[in-house]
Amino acid sequence: MQKTYVGFWRRLFASILDILILVFLLTMLFSFTQQTTPGVDALIIILISALYFTTLPTTNLQGTIGKLAIGAKIVDLNGNKISAGQSFIRFIGQIISAVIFFIGFIMIASHWQKRALHDLMAGTYVINRDK
């Protein structure tokens, strides 16, 4: 299988789309609640984000809606659909990357396989979808 790795700018665009989708979903959800509690709201945001970023890559979409929009998919080292465990590790790795000044994401620009820290942690690649 010929892998064509997806680079930094396309992945950044996909991430921006995913964030906009999550903000929209969370705004809709919170608009239906009368009272909010900061601790509960934060927990809901974390849970919905975790569900979005861990569930979609394990489906036949093989990625988030942002990845689908840019024509990319997430695969394991053999080019297959990733497992739930790998998807969860990717999510944790994304959090770690954000906490360390986004260095884990910036790695995509210089890594020869266009892999971020979370890809290295989970044993995944982001590649172009087959046309």
N, C-alpha and C positions, 0 to 999 in steps of 0.2 A: 504494500500500500504506500503510495507516494503521499507524504505529508507536506502540506503547505501551511507553515505556521502563521498565525495571525499576529501582527505586530502591535506595538504600543498604541498608536493613534486610533486604530479601529477598536481595540479593546477599551480604550478610554471612552470613546463614543458609546460603546455598548454599556459601559458602567454608568454613564450619565443617563442613558435611557432607563436603565434599571432603577436608578435612584429616583428619577421622575415618576416612574410607575409606582414605586413604593410610597412616595410622598402623596401621590394621588389616592392610592388605596387607603393609606392611614388617615388622610384628611377626610375622606368619605366615612370611614369607620368612626372617627372621633366626632364628626358632625352630628351623628345620631345619638351620641351620649350627652346627657344633661350635665352631669358633674364629672369632673376628672380628678384623679389623684396622681400627682407626679410619679410616685413609685410604681403604681399600677400601669400608668401610661408608658413608662420606660420599659417595663416588662413586656407589655403588648408589642411595642415597637421591636424589641429584640426577638420575640417569638415569631412575629410575622416575617421579619427579615430573615431569620434562620430558616423558616419554612420555604420562603421564596428561593433563597440561594442554595438550599440543600436538596429540595425536592425536585425542582425542574431539571437540573442536570442529570438526574437518574431516570427521567422519563425518556420517551422516544424523541423528544425535542433535543436532548443531550446538551442543554444549556438554558440559560435564562432567556427571557423575551428579547433583551438587548443583544445577546449572542445570536439569536435567531435573526434579528433585524439586520445584522451585519454579515450574515451568511457564514457564521462560524458554529462550531460545536466543540464540546469538551470530550476528550477521549482518554483512555488509560494508555499505558506504555505500549500496548499491543494494538491500539486503534479501536478498541471496543468501548461500549457504554460503561461509564464509571459506576462504582458501587455506592451505596448509601454511606458507607464508612469513608470512602474517598471524598465524597461530596461534603461530608461534615468536616473532615480535615481541611479541605479547601476553604470552607467558611471560617474556621478558626484561624487559618493562615492569613486570610484577608483581614481579619481583625488585628492580628499581630502586625501585618504590613502597615496598616493605617496608624497604629500606635507608634511605630518606629519611623515616623515622619514620611510615610508612604514609600520608603526605600524598597520594600518588597514588590511594589507595583512598578517602580521606576526600573527595576531589574529587567523588565521585559524589553526595554529599548536596547540593552547591551548584551543580553543572553543570546547565544547562537541559535537556540531553538525557541526564542521569544517566550521563555517561561518566567513566570513570576515566582516569588517565594512560595505562595500557596500551591502552585503547580509542582514545584520541587518537593514540597512536603507530602503532597497527596499522590505523586506519581502520575500526573496528568499533563496533557498538552491541550492547547486551543488551536484547532486547525480549521481550514476552510471546509465547508460542506461540499460534498460531491454534487456536481450539477446534474 
